[in-house]
């Protein structure tokens, strides 16, 4: 799955900033990315602490740039830019304090073009990654929300399987317009992974078989998407079995262009999304990559606090490939 991404990235000299420079998982991933010539890492933190952590964990970080937010030569320029971006919501003193935190400082490195993308969250919450991104990077033109998706990947002797699932981490109970945006952005993300998107908006009902507020929301979102000039098929509302199984699809939705063939699954709320992808991950023995943040002006992604170094390495490649 990663071979083409790596080949492309090796020609692009992209810089990725890691907000937790002393974390052994980050150090291992950064060392691999640098050694293999895939990305140019930037580690945030005090140089003596990062070098000591690298020594203790046995990873070489020779040649990797380290930036200390507390001793940055362009901090006044960064503060001025941040005050401008916050437009009266944060004064100079508040910005200076915020920039002592690596999540805000790293986000500003991306905003100022010093880094191309950011990966954080190995030791802090998703909210602490998303908040500075929303305040400073902001949503791209045409996007009103930030959403997330997971890529589910499984390799067997017979085939490679990949699916996209959203939103499993950010939006608690998206309305129909937000579902439209989530579906559209997730289809775009799927294409980055060479998934030809066939999008199913999921429900406990299939094309009118059930009733309820949630069903209406998903139906309305599906109808809005169908009215758009999309270059991928979409259908809903569909139960998961109808979306996934060709056999069930013949019975429940025989006229659907998506039923039985779906590879992008849009959940009606975060409860079903988070539970759904984790069931697939654990019971189906899939690797789950994400949450991949969507809708921002620049690639900024969040790590699970339970991640390992290999997941950091792979999420770094994914993040840089989204530019």
GIVEN-V349426 format. One record per backbone hydrogen bond with DSSP energy under -0.5 kcal/mol. CO is the residue of the C=O (numbers start at 1). NH is the residue of the N-H. If there is no record, write none. Layout:
BEGIN
co,nh
CO,NH
CO,NH
END
This chain:
BEGIN
co,nh
2,6
3,7
4,8
5,9
6,10
8,11
9,12
9,13
14,40
15,116
15,117
16,42
17,19
17,119
18,44
19,21
20,23
23,27
24,28
25,29
26,30
27,31
28,32
29,33
30,34
31,35
32,36
33,38
33,39
34,37
39,41
40,16
41,65
42,18
43,67
44,21
46,50
47,51
48,52
49,53
50,54
51,55
52,56
53,57
54,58
54,59
61,64
65,43
67,45
67,69
68,71
71,73
72,75
74,78
75,79
76,80
77,81
78,82
79,83
80,84
81,85
82,86
83,87
83,88
86,89
91,95
92,96
93,97
94,98
95,99
97,100
98,101
101,105
102,106
103,107
104,108
105,109
106,110
107,111
108,112
109,114
109,115
110,113
117,17
118,301
119,19
120,303
125,129
126,129
126,130
127,131
129,133
130,134
131,135
132,136
132,137
133,137
133,138
138,297
140,143
147,294
148,167
149,292
150,152
150,165
151,153
151,289
152,163
153,287
154,156
154,161
159,156
161,154
163,152
164,265
165,150
166,267
170,172
172,270
175,179
176,180
177,181
178,182
179,183
180,184
181,185
182,186
183,187
184,188
185,189
186,190
187,191
188,192
189,192
189,193
190,193
190,195
191,194
194,196
195,197
197,233
198,263
198,264
199,235
200,202
200,266
201,237
201,238
205,207
206,209
212,216
213,217
214,218
215,219
216,220
217,221
218,222
219,223
220,224
221,225
222,226
223,227
225,228
228,230
233,199
235,201
237,207
238,203
239,243
240,244
241,245
242,260
243,262
244,246
245,249
246,250
247,251
248,251
248,252
249,253
253,256
258,261
258,262
263,164
264,200
264,266
265,166
265,267
266,202
269,273
270,274
271,275
272,276
273,277
274,278
275,279
276,280
277,281
278,282
279,283
279,284
280,284
280,286
281,286
287,153
287,289
288,290
289,151
291,293
291,302
292,149
294,147
295,140
298,300
299,118
301,120
304,307
308,312
309,313
310,314
311,315
312,316
313,317
314,318
315,319
316,320
317,321
318,322
319,322
320,323
END
